[in-house]
Amino acid sequence: MKKVRVITAEEAALMVNDGDTISTGGFVSCACPEALSKALEKRFLETGRPRDLTLFFAAGQGHRDGTGGDHYGHEGMVKRVVGGHWDRAARLGDLALANKIEAYNLPQGVITHMYRDIAAHNIGTITHVGLYTFVDPRNGGGKLNDVTKEDLVKLVNIEGEERLLYKSIPIDVCFVRGSYADEYGNCTVHREIGSLDVTAQCQATKNSGGKVIVQVEKIVQGGSLDPKLVKIPGIYVDAIVVGSVEDNMQCLGMPYDGALTGEFRIPVDAIPPIPMDAKKIIARRAAMELPKDAIVNLGTGAPEKIANVAAEEGISDRMTLTVEAGSIAGVPYGGTQFGAAANAMAILDHNVQFDFYQGGGLDVAFLGLAETAPNGDLNVSKFGTRLAGAGGFIDITQNAKKVVYCGTFTAKGLATECRDGRLVITQEGAKKKFVKAVEHITFSGTYANKVHQPVLYVTERAVFELRPDGVTLIEIAPGIDLQTQVLDQMEFMPRIAEDLKLMDERIFRDEPMGLAND
């Protein structure tokens, strides 16, 4: 093997040309190639070049503070963005909502698989994921604004079954992060939260005739790296850039934590109890849906609290938590370390984790509850002037054996108390979540019914079930008035089960519920 070129970030920026398609690595605030993206942004701001880029990424990158994808959020720098999650790059979202760039939101897991199909020179990625959602061409094809015209998603019929074809996107340049590189360009990712998509991205770029540039912490002697740790072979790599300590932080703004890489384990037995509030009530009711030995994915917000409740109730061993970034077991982290897990028992590639998810490997997924329509449709991706993006939501919710949506019944100002096993609403939220129609179909109730998928919608005051004839109220909290505090706070009249039940009174008391004995 020949020795790899070692260049500066500024020299790397000069390798990107007007009109290039650039793919960036990273997962939210983790493993972002900050030195490379910052240098490219600096070049554009100083010279106006490169222009009209297409930015292509799976997981959203950044922390809504100018990092990650926001380095590309300048008018003229990008003409098109194809991404799985937009919320972490507010500048890009603003450009999309202002019709200043072409903008697409595709399922995060699908994009991880697109990298592999691009590398293999396949015509595209063919999958059921996205059917009946806003990604389906019959519902917009993932386009986010009026200036976005080209169809990247096509509805096809194979062996009598509907599928979506996501067209391959050749990549001219990729910026990814490694940990160490040797003199021949072989790179490890052993100090990152996971391998993410680096192998597939680099293969896709190399086989597209593009340039692979890897940012690393240090360069070591050739042949001294454990080959089992090398995720980017030197034969894929065009140049190496050694970033600063700041630019190589494991997660933005956070010191290196070996518990997130498998270097060591930390004690996690003493998980503190969480306060009795609406989110804990929701998490308690949701935890009652855990089957024994469940393989689980927890979303952010109220679903995160299920892990705390399980610890309090002594049933943590009933479930194995997984994170789409690749971890199996352990304790998932949030905030700028979202995507990582302490004490994981395995850390897979991002795309391999989604293979398992898309094939129905999850026993139950607990995700956040936002806008919900009478037929069970859910929107978590686009709300007026806020562009969040679907991320892995579509891949996960369409394929889990059971989905439990967890969230407060109303938003903006809701306040609750528990008194003697009863729920008291001390201040109603100003925004209704159960609406006549959702702005974006991130989850399709129609598709869920078509494939006979069990779906629950758990709130602090009521539980709904998706049935063939729509969203059906099946439980109500003790102390709650059906008419004024449930039906009047919805934009539609739900079906009401003939055997409408009270939610378990134990949920609303401070002491442990005793789920381990149920």
C-alpha positions as CSV (number, residue, x, y, z in Angstrom):
1,M,0.0,0.0,0.0
2,K,1.2,3.5,-0.7
3,K,1.3,6.1,2.0
4,V,-1.7,8.4,2.3
5,R,-1.6,12.2,1.8
6,V,-1.7,14.1,5.0
7,I,-3.1,17.6,4.4
8,T,-4.6,20.5,6.4
9,A,-8.3,21.1,6.7
10,E,-7.9,24.2,4.5
11,E,-6.3,22.1,1.8
12,A,-9.1,19.6,2.1
13,A,-11.7,22.3,1.6
14,L,-10.0,23.1,-1.8
15,M,-10.8,19.6,-3.0
16,V,-14.5,20.4,-3.1
17,N,-15.8,21.9,-6.3
18,D,-18.9,23.8,-7.3
19,G,-21.8,21.5,-7.8
20,D,-20.4,18.6,-5.9
21,T,-22.4,16.1,-3.9
22,I,-20.9,15.9,-0.5
23,S,-21.8,13.4,2.2
24,T,-20.9,14.1,5.8
25,G,-20.6,11.6,8.7
26,G,-21.8,11.9,12.3
27,F,-24.8,11.2,14.5
28,V,-26.3,14.3,16.1
29,S,-23.4,15.7,18.2
30,C,-21.2,12.6,17.9
31,A,-18.4,11.9,15.5
32,C,-18.9,15.1,13.5
33,P,-15.9,16.0,11.1
34,E,-15.9,19.5,12.5
35,A,-12.4,20.5,11.3
36,L,-13.4,19.7,7.7
37,S,-16.9,21.3,7.7
38,K,-15.6,24.4,9.4
39,A,-12.8,24.8,6.8
40,L,-15.3,24.4,4.0
41,E,-17.6,27.0,5.5
42,K,-14.6,29.4,6.0
43,R,-13.6,29.0,2.4
44,F,-17.2,29.8,1.2
45,L,-17.6,32.8,3.4
46,E,-14.2,34.2,2.3
47,T,-14.4,33.4,-1.5
48,G,-18.0,32.5,-2.3
49,R,-16.8,29.0,-3.3
50,P,-17.7,26.2,-3.5
51,R,-21.3,26.9,-4.6
52,D,-24.4,24.9,-5.4
53,L,-23.4,21.8,-3.4
54,T,-25.7,18.9,-2.7
55,L,-25.5,17.9,0.9
56,F,-26.4,14.2,1.6
57,F,-26.5,12.7,5.2
58,A,-28.3,10.1,7.2
59,A,-28.4,11.2,10.8
60,G,-28.8,14.9,11.6
61,Q,-25.5,16.5,12.7
62,G,-24.9,19.4,15.1
63,H,-26.4,21.1,18.1
64,R,-28.4,24.0,16.7
65,D,-25.4,26.3,17.4
66,G,-23.6,26.6,14.1
67,T,-22.0,23.2,14.3
68,G,-22.5,20.1,12.1
69,G,-24.9,20.7,9.3
70,D,-25.2,24.4,10.1
71,H,-21.7,24.9,8.6
72,Y,-23.4,24.4,5.2
73,G,-26.4,26.7,6.0
74,H,-25.5,29.6,3.8
75,E,-27.5,30.8,0.8
76,G,-25.6,29.8,-2.3
77,M,-23.3,27.3,-0.6
78,V,-25.9,24.5,-1.0
79,K,-28.6,24.1,-3.7
80,R,-30.0,20.8,-2.5
81,V,-30.1,18.9,0.8
82,V,-31.1,15.3,1.2
83,G,-31.2,14.3,4.8
84,G,-32.7,12.0,7.4
85,H,-33.0,14.5,10.3
86,W,-33.0,18.3,10.1
87,D,-33.6,19.5,13.6
88,R,-29.9,19.8,14.6
89,A,-29.1,22.2,11.7
90,A,-31.5,25.2,12.1
91,R,-29.9,27.3,9.4
92,L,-30.5,24.6,6.8
93,G,-34.0,24.2,8.0
94,D,-34.6,28.0,7.6
95,L,-33.3,27.9,4.0
96,A,-35.6,25.0,3.2
97,L,-38.7,26.7,4.7
98,A,-37.8,29.9,2.9
99,N,-37.7,28.0,-0.5
100,K,-34.0,29.0,-0.9
101,I,-32.8,25.4,-1.4
102,E,-34.2,22.1,-2.7
103,A,-34.9,20.0,0.3
104,Y,-35.8,16.4,0.9
105,N,-36.4,14.4,4.0
106,L,-35.9,10.6,3.6
107,P,-36.0,7.9,6.3
108,Q,-32.7,7.8,8.2
109,G,-32.4,4.0,8.0
110,V,-33.1,4.1,4.3
111,I,-30.3,6.5,3.7
112,T,-27.9,4.3,5.6
113,H,-28.8,1.5,3.1
114,M,-28.6,3.9,0.2
115,Y,-24.9,4.2,0.9
116,R,-24.5,0.5,0.4
117,D,-26.5,0.4,-2.8
118,I,-24.5,3.4,-4.2
119,A,-21.3,1.5,-3.4
120,A,-22.6,-1.6,-5.2
121,H,-23.8,0.5,-8.2
122,N,-27.4,-0.7,-7.7
123,I,-30.2,1.3,-9.4
124,G,-31.4,2.4,-5.9
125,T,-32.7,1.1,-2.6
126,I,-36.0,-0.9,-2.8
127,T,-38.0,-1.1,0.4
128,H,-41.4,-1.0,2.0
129,V,-40.2,1.7,4.4
130,G,-42.0,5.0,3.9
131,L,-45.1,3.6,2.2
132,Y,-48.2,5.8,3.0
133,T,-46.0,8.4,4.8
134,F,-45.0,11.8,3.5
135,V,-42.1,10.0,1.7
136,D,-44.4,8.1,-0.5
137,P,-44.7,9.8,-3.9
138,R,-48.5,9.8,-3.5
139,N,-47.9,12.1,-0.4
140,G,-45.1,14.3,-1.7
141,G,-42.1,11.9,-2.1
142,G,-40.2,13.5,0.8
143,K,-40.1,17.0,-0.8
144,L,-40.1,19.7,1.8
145,N,-40.9,22.9,-0.1
146,D,-42.3,24.2,-3.4
147,V,-39.0,24.6,-5.2
148,T,-38.1,21.0,-4.8
149,K,-39.3,19.3,-8.0
150,E,-37.2,16.2,-8.9
151,D,-38.6,12.9,-7.8
152,L,-36.1,10.9,-5.8
153,V,-38.6,8.3,-4.7
154,K,-40.6,6.1,-7.1
155,L,-43.5,3.8,-6.3
156,V,-42.9,0.4,-7.9
157,N,-44.7,-3.0,-7.9
158,I,-42.6,-6.1,-7.4
159,E,-44.2,-9.6,-7.3
160,G,-47.5,-7.9,-6.7
161,E,-46.2,-5.9,-3.7
162,E,-45.9,-2.1,-3.5
163,R,-42.4,-0.9,-2.8
164,L,-40.6,2.4,-2.9
165,L,-37.4,2.8,-5.0
166,Y,-35.1,5.4,-3.6
167,K,-32.8,6.5,-6.4
168,S,-29.0,6.2,-5.9
169,I,-27.1,9.5,-5.5
170,P,-23.5,9.3,-6.6
171,I,-21.1,11.0,-4.1
172,D,-18.3,13.3,-5.2
173,V,-16.7,14.0,-1.7
174,C,-17.3,12.6,1.7
175,F,-16.1,14.0,5.0
176,V,-16.0,11.5,7.9
177,R,-14.4,11.1,11.3
178,G,-12.0,8.4,12.4
179,S,-10.0,8.0,15.6
180,Y,-6.5,7.0,14.5
181,A,-5.0,6.6,11.0
182,D,-1.8,4.8,10.1
183,E,0.6,6.0,7.4
184,Y,-1.3,4.1,4.8
185,G,-4.6,5.7,5.6
186,N,-6.2,2.8,7.5
187,C,-8.5,4.3,10.0
188,T,-10.1,3.1,13.2
189,V,-13.1,4.5,15.0
190,H,-12.4,2.9,18.4
191,R,-12.8,6.2,20.3
192,E,-16.1,7.1,18.7
193,I,-19.6,6.1,20.0
194,G,-19.8,3.7,17.1
195,S,-18.7,3.0,13.6
196,L,-21.9,4.6,12.2
197,D,-21.8,4.7,8.4
198,V,-18.1,5.4,7.7
199,T,-17.4,2.1,5.9
200,A,-20.4,2.3,3.6
201,Q,-20.0,6.1,3.0
202,C,-16.4,5.7,2.0
203,Q,-17.2,2.8,-0.3
204,A,-20.0,4.7,-1.9
205,T,-17.8,7.7,-2.5
206,K,-14.8,5.7,-3.8
207,N,-17.0,3.7,-6.2
208,S,-18.6,6.9,-7.4
209,G,-15.2,8.1,-8.4
210,G,-15.2,10.6,-5.6
211,K,-12.7,11.8,-2.9
212,V,-12.7,10.4,0.6
213,I,-11.3,12.7,3.3
214,V,-11.0,11.5,6.9
215,Q,-10.5,13.6,10.0
216,V,-8.6,11.8,12.8
217,E,-7.0,12.5,16.1
218,K,-3.5,11.2,15.3
219,I,-1.4,9.3,12.8
220,V,0.4,6.2,13.9
221,Q,3.1,3.9,12.4
222,G,2.0,1.9,9.4
223,G,0.8,-1.6,10.3
224,S,0.5,-0.9,14.0
225,L,-3.3,-0.8,14.1
226,D,-5.4,-3.8,15.1
227,P,-6.9,-4.8,11.7
228,K,-10.1,-5.8,13.4
229,L,-10.5,-2.1,14.5
230,V,-10.0,-0.7,11.1
231,K,-13.3,0.4,9.7
232,I,-11.9,2.5,6.8
233,P,-9.3,0.7,4.8
234,G,-6.5,2.9,3.3
235,I,-7.5,1.9,-0.2
236,Y,-10.6,4.0,0.1
237,V,-8.9,7.1,1.5
238,D,-7.6,10.1,-0.6
239,A,-6.4,12.3,2.3
240,I,-6.1,12.5,6.0
241,V,-6.6,15.6,8.2
242,V,-5.5,15.7,11.8
243,G,-8.0,17.8,13.7
244,S,-7.5,19.7,16.9
245,V,-8.5,18.3,20.3
246,E,-11.7,20.5,20.2
247,D,-12.6,19.3,16.7
248,N,-12.1,15.7,17.6
249,M,-14.4,15.6,20.7
250,Q,-16.2,12.3,20.9
251,C,-19.5,14.3,21.3
252,L,-19.6,18.1,20.8
253,G,-18.6,19.9,24.0
254,M,-18.1,16.7,25.9
255,P,-14.9,15.0,27.1
256,Y,-14.1,11.5,26.0
257,D,-16.0,8.8,27.8
258,G,-14.7,5.3,27.5
259,A,-17.9,3.8,28.8
260,L,-19.5,4.8,25.5
261,T,-16.9,2.9,23.5
262,G,-16.6,-0.3,25.5
263,E,-13.2,0.6,26.9
264,F,-14.6,0.2,30.5
265,R,-17.9,-0.1,32.3
266,I,-19.4,2.2,34.9
267,P,-21.8,1.3,37.8
268,V,-25.4,2.2,36.9
269,D,-27.2,0.4,39.7
270,A,-28.3,3.6,41.5
271,I,-30.5,5.2,38.9
272,P,-32.3,7.9,40.9
273,P,-36.1,8.0,41.0
274,I,-37.7,10.6,38.9
275,P,-40.3,13.1,40.2
276,M,-44.0,12.3,39.9
277,D,-45.1,14.4,36.9
278,A,-47.0,13.9,33.7
279,K,-44.0,12.3,31.9
280,K,-43.5,9.8,34.8
281,I,-47.2,8.9,34.7
282,I,-47.0,8.3,30.9
283,A,-43.8,6.2,31.4
284,R,-45.4,4.1,34.1
285,R,-48.4,3.3,31.9
286,A,-46.1,2.6,29.0
287,A,-43.9,0.3,31.0
288,M,-46.9,-1.9,31.6
289,E,-46.7,-2.8,27.9
290,L,-43.3,-4.4,28.2
291,P,-43.3,-8.1,27.4
292,K,-40.7,-10.3,29.1
293,D,-37.2,-10.2,27.5
294,A,-38.3,-7.4,25.1
295,I,-36.0,-5.9,22.5
296,V,-36.8,-2.2,22.7
297,N,-36.1,1.2,21.2
298,L,-36.8,4.3,23.3
299,G,-37.4,7.7,21.7
300,T,-36.6,11.0,23.3
301,G,-38.8,12.9,25.7
302,A,-41.4,10.9,27.7
303,P,-40.2,7.5,26.4
304,E,-36.8,8.1,27.9
305,K,-38.4,7.9,31.3
306,I,-39.4,4.3,30.8
307,A,-35.8,3.2,31.6
308,N,-36.0,5.1,34.9
309,V,-39.4,3.6,35.8
310,A,-38.1,0.1,34.9
311,A,-35.2,0.6,37.3
312,E,-37.5,1.8,40.1
313,E,-39.8,-1.2,39.6
314,G,-36.9,-3.7,39.4
315,I,-37.8,-4.8,35.9
316,S,-34.9,-3.5,33.9
317,D,-33.9,-7.0,33.1
318,R,-37.2,-7.5,31.2
319,M,-35.9,-5.5,28.3
320,T,-32.8,-4.9,26.2
321,L,-32.5,-1.3,25.1
322,T,-31.2,-0.6,21.6
323,V,-30.3,2.7,19.9
324,E,-30.4,3.3,16.1
325,A,-26.8,4.5,16.1
326,G,-25.8,0.9,16.8
327,S,-25.7,0.0,20.5
328,I,-27.2,-3.2,22.0
329,A,-28.0,-3.2,25.7
330,G,-26.5,-0.7,28.2
331,V,-27.8,2.7,29.2
332,P,-28.7,5.1,26.3
333,Y,-27.5,8.7,26.8
334,G,-29.3,11.9,25.8
335,G,-28.4,15.5,25.1
336,T,-25.2,16.0,23.1
337,Q,-24.4,12.3,23.7
338,F,-27.6,11.1,22.2
339,G,-26.9,8.0,20.1
340,A,-24.4,6.7,22.6
341,A,-24.9,4.1,25.3
342,A,-22.8,3.3,28.4
343,N,-22.0,-0.3,29.0
344,A,-23.2,-1.6,25.7
345,M,-22.7,-5.3,25.0
346,A,-22.4,-4.7,21.3
347,I,-22.0,-1.7,19.0
348,L,-23.0,-2.4,15.4
349,D,-22.8,-0.3,12.2
350,H,-25.6,2.2,11.8
351,N,-26.9,0.5,8.7
352,V,-26.7,-3.0,10.2
353,Q,-28.8,-1.8,13.2
354,F,-31.4,-0.6,10.7
355,D,-31.4,-4.0,8.9
356,F,-32.6,-5.5,12.2
357,Y,-35.1,-2.7,12.8
358,Q,-36.6,-2.8,9.3
359,G,-36.9,-6.5,9.4
360,G,-39.2,-6.4,12.5
361,G,-36.6,-7.2,15.1
362,L,-38.0,-4.8,17.7
363,D,-40.6,-6.3,20.0
364,V,-41.8,-2.8,21.0
365,A,-40.9,0.7,20.2
366,F,-41.8,3.6,22.5
367,L,-41.7,6.9,20.6
368,G,-42.9,10.4,21.2
369,L,-46.5,11.5,20.6
370,A,-47.2,14.7,18.7
371,E,-49.9,15.6,16.2
372,T,-52.3,12.6,15.9
373,A,-55.2,12.3,13.5
374,P,-58.5,10.3,13.7
375,N,-57.1,7.5,11.5
376,G,-54.0,7.1,13.7
377,D,-51.6,9.2,11.5
378,L,-48.9,10.9,13.5
379,N,-46.7,13.8,12.7
380,V,-43.3,14.4,14.4
381,S,-41.4,15.8,11.4
382,K,-42.8,19.2,10.3
383,F,-44.7,21.8,12.3
384,G,-45.3,25.1,10.5
385,T,-42.0,27.0,10.7
386,R,-40.2,24.2,12.5
387,L,-38.6,21.5,10.4
388,A,-37.6,18.5,12.5
389,G,-37.3,15.7,10.0
390,A,-38.3,12.1,10.5
391,G,-34.9,10.7,11.4
392,G,-35.3,7.0,12.1
393,F,-38.9,7.4,13.2
394,I,-40.4,5.9,10.0
395,D,-38.0,3.0,9.9
396,I,-38.6,2.1,13.5
397,T,-42.4,2.7,13.9
398,Q,-43.4,1.0,10.6
399,N,-41.6,-2.2,11.5
400,A,-41.7,-2.8,15.3
401,K,-44.0,-5.6,16.3
402,K,-45.8,-3.1,18.6
403,V,-45.6,0.7,18.8
404,V,-46.5,2.7,21.9
405,Y,-46.6,6.5,21.4
406,C,-46.0,8.4,24.6
407,G,-46.7,12.0,25.2
408,T,-48.8,14.6,27.1
409,F,-52.4,15.0,26.0
410,T,-52.0,18.7,25.3
411,A,-48.8,20.9,25.0
412,K,-47.6,24.3,26.0
413,G,-48.4,25.0,29.6
414,L,-49.9,21.7,30.8
415,A,-49.5,21.2,34.6
416,T,-50.7,18.2,36.6
417,E,-50.8,16.8,40.1
418,C,-51.6,13.4,41.6
419,R,-53.8,13.3,44.7
420,D,-54.8,10.0,46.4
421,G,-54.5,7.9,43.3
422,R,-56.3,10.5,41.1
423,L,-55.0,12.8,38.4
424,V,-55.7,16.6,38.7
425,I,-55.1,19.0,35.8
426,T,-54.0,22.2,37.4
427,Q,-53.4,24.0,34.1
428,E,-54.5,22.9,30.7
429,G,-52.1,22.9,27.8
430,A,-52.8,25.6,25.2
431,K,-52.1,23.3,22.1
432,K,-54.2,20.3,21.2
433,K,-52.3,17.3,19.9
434,F,-55.3,15.2,18.7
435,V,-56.2,17.1,15.5
436,K,-58.4,16.7,12.5
437,A,-55.5,16.2,10.1
438,V,-51.7,16.1,10.6
439,E,-49.4,18.5,8.6
440,H,-47.0,15.7,7.8
441,I,-47.7,11.9,7.8
442,T,-44.6,10.6,9.6
443,F,-46.5,7.5,10.7
444,S,-49.4,6.1,8.7
445,G,-52.3,4.7,10.7
446,T,-53.7,3.3,7.4
447,Y,-50.5,1.3,6.8
448,A,-50.4,0.1,10.4
449,N,-53.9,-1.3,10.1
450,K,-53.1,-2.8,6.7
451,V,-50.2,-4.8,8.3
452,H,-52.2,-5.5,11.5
453,Q,-49.7,-3.7,13.7
454,P,-50.7,-3.1,17.3
455,V,-50.5,0.7,18.2
456,L,-51.2,2.5,21.5
457,Y,-51.2,6.2,22.2
458,V,-50.5,6.7,25.9
459,T,-51.0,10.1,27.6
460,E,-51.2,11.2,31.2
461,R,-55.0,11.2,31.2
462,A,-56.1,8.7,28.6
463,V,-55.0,5.7,26.5
464,F,-56.1,5.2,22.9
465,E,-55.7,2.2,20.7
466,L,-55.6,2.1,16.9
467,R,-58.4,0.0,15.6
468,P,-59.6,-0.6,12.0
469,D,-62.2,2.1,12.4
470,G,-59.7,4.6,13.9
471,V,-58.3,6.0,17.1
472,T,-60.3,4.5,20.0
473,L,-60.3,5.6,23.6
474,I,-59.8,2.5,25.9
475,E,-58.7,4.0,29.2
476,I,-59.2,7.2,31.2
477,A,-57.3,8.3,34.3
478,P,-59.2,8.4,37.7
479,G,-60.2,11.9,38.5
480,I,-60.5,13.0,34.8
481,D,-63.8,14.2,33.4
482,L,-64.4,12.5,30.0
483,Q,-66.2,15.3,28.4
484,T,-64.4,18.5,29.5
485,Q,-60.9,17.1,30.0
486,V,-60.7,14.6,27.1
487,L,-63.2,15.0,24.4
488,D,-63.3,18.8,24.5
489,Q,-59.5,18.9,24.3
490,M,-59.6,17.1,21.0
491,E,-60.4,18.4,17.5
492,F,-62.2,15.2,16.6
493,M,-64.5,12.7,18.3
494,P,-62.7,9.4,18.9
495,R,-64.3,6.1,19.0
496,I,-65.0,5.1,22.6
497,A,-64.6,1.5,23.6
498,E,-67.7,-0.1,25.0
499,D,-65.6,-1.4,27.9
500,L,-63.9,1.9,28.7
501,K,-61.6,1.3,31.7
502,L,-59.9,3.4,34.4
503,M,-56.2,3.6,34.2
504,D,-54.5,1.6,37.0
505,E,-54.7,3.7,40.1
506,R,-51.2,2.6,41.1
507,I,-49.8,4.8,38.3
508,F,-50.9,7.9,40.2
509,R,-49.4,7.1,43.6
510,D,-45.8,8.0,44.7
511,E,-44.9,4.5,45.9
512,P,-43.6,1.8,43.5
513,M,-46.3,0.1,41.5
514,G,-45.0,-3.5,42.0
515,L,-44.8,-4.2,38.3
516,A,-42.2,-7.0,39.1
517,N,-45.0,-8.9,40.7
518,D,-47.6,-8.5,37.9
